[in-house]
């Protein structure tokens, strides 16, 4: 399916590039450039099968661990443990899938006990809780190795479309009384209109990909409906707690890698649990 979908994906990106170019909005141009580079990297990685998927998940996981550790003020030892665990998990899912749960459990135990070993009296419990949350939240990156490649491709495309659809619907209907109502105090910018627009766009994307290869399963549908908005709110909660707008500044138009993948994390978790 990936090879068959590439011309359509290229067409959509080209049309989007023309649209954002005409808009003359710098932020939209930056986002389009990031979407394009991301699409190329994902397609290339997935085309190599499990090795490519593992390399992609490990690279993203390591960068995400660095951002998360800084965002939640983890101790140095915990940051290293989280980084190593997220780098090793995708490789384990590829080479020794039978040991994936053991590695994950070992990482959780190590992260929880790190403040105990270093004797953090005043802030140990908070850091242990955030470290465990970080691994639980980011570990689903390894799902791109575990899941079927066509399912992963369909899910990633649909989640990307959800983000675009939510933004467009929010801009179009966000001024209305009903559509402009925020979903949560955690992120007032995320509205009912955006939720419905994103959900409809994501399911439409899955339906379109289903014409190439049957991928429209209940697991993927639920993942696309629930994962992106829930993932956005989890990250919004963390950023509000830290008092920051973005988790980084190196991804043009988005901020950090966590700002780029937040919609995908819980969607992958739902898909792998229900598949």
Residue, then its C-alpha position, 0 to 999 in steps of 0.5 A: x500500500x505504501x508504494x501505491x499511496x506515494x503518488x497520492x501523498x505527493x499530490x496532496x503535499x503539492x496542493x498543500x504547498x501551493x495553498x500555503x504559498x498563496x497564503x503567504x503565512x510564514x507559520x503555515x509554510x514552515x509547517x508544510x515544510x515539516x510535513x513534507x520532510x516528515x512524510x519522506x522520512x516516514x515513507x523511507x523508514x517504513x519501506x525498509x520494514x522492521x529495521x527501518x521502523x525500529x531505527x525511526x522509533x528509536x531516533x524519535x524516542x531518544x529526542x522525545x526523552x530529552x525534551x520530556x526530561x527537560x520539560x518535567x525536570x527529571x534528575x540526570x540519572x532518570x533522563x539517561x534511563x528514560x533515553x536509553x529505555x526508549x532507544x532500546x525498546x524499538x530495537x528489542x521489538x524488532x530483534x527480540x519481541x518476546x523480551x519487549x515487555x521485560x525491557x519495558x518493565x525493567x525500565x519502569x522499575x529503574x525509573x521508579x527507584x532512581x530517586x530512592x537510590x540517589x536519596x532525593x528527599x524533597x522531590x523524589x516522588x514527583x520525579x518518579x511519577x513523571x519518569x513513569x508517566x514519560x515511559x508509559x506515554x512514549x513507549x507506544x512509539x515501538x508500536x510502529x515496529x509491532x504493528x503491520x506496516x500497512x496499518x502503521x502507514x494508514x494510522x500515521x497518515x490519518x493522524x496527520x490528516x486529523x491535525x490538519x482537519x482540526x485546525x481548518x475546522x477550528x478556524x472556520x467554525x471556532x467563532x460560533x458559540x457551539x463550535x468555539x467551546x473549548x474541549x478542556x481548560x488544559x487547552x482552550x484553543x482546542x474546540x468542539x469544531x476542531x474535534x469534529x473536523x479532525x475526527x471526520x477528516x481522519x476517518x475520511x483518510x482511513x476510508x480513502x486508504x482502505x480503497x488501496x488496501x483494507x485497513x479500516x478496522x475498528x481498532x484503527x478507527x477508535x485510535x484515530x477518533x480518540x488518540x489525537x485529541x487525548x494525546x494533545x491534551x496530555x501534552x497540554x497538561x504537561x506544558x501548562x504544568x511546566x509553564x512553557x508554550x513548546x517543548x522545543x524550538x528546532x522543528x519549524x512550525x511546531x516547536x519540539x518533537x513532542x509537539x509534533x508527535x503528541x497526537x500520534x502517541x495515544x493513537x499508536x497505544x490504542x491501535x496496538x492494544x486492540x489489534 
